[in-house]
C-alpha cells in the first residue's frame, strides 16, 4: 500500500484548488461591498464535474440568517463566477456552483465558546476539591 503522506494530489484535488482560486480572485473583482468580509475556504467539485460546493466564511457576526444572506448574495454572482471558471480553466464542463457556510468555522467558534466558559470559571457546576 503506498504511503498516503507522500501521495500526489489527484486531478480532482487540483481542480478543487484551481476552482477555489478562480472564485476567490473573481470575488475580489466583483466589487459588491456586501461580500467584503467573505472568504472562500474550500471547494469540492463532484467527480462528474457537474456541480461544485463552495464553502465560505465571513468575519461578520455568525448566524444562520446571516449565512443564508451571504449564500444568496454569492448566488447572485454565480453566473459571473462560472463564466470566470470557464474562461480560466480547461475543463470538460463548468460546474454549477452552490454556496454553503463552512461548518468548520461554526464548530471552531463553538469550541472557543466552551474554552472561554472554562476560563471564566463556568465549569458546569463542579466544585474544586
Secondary structure as UniProt FT lines:
FT   HELIX           4..6
FT   HELIX           11..30
FT   HELIX           33..35
FT   TURN            36..37
FT   STRAND          38..45
FT   TURN            47..48
FT   STRAND          51..58
FT   HELIX           64..76
FT   HELIX           78..88
FT   STRAND          96..101
FT   HELIX           103..119
FT   TURN            120..121
FT   TURN            124..125
//
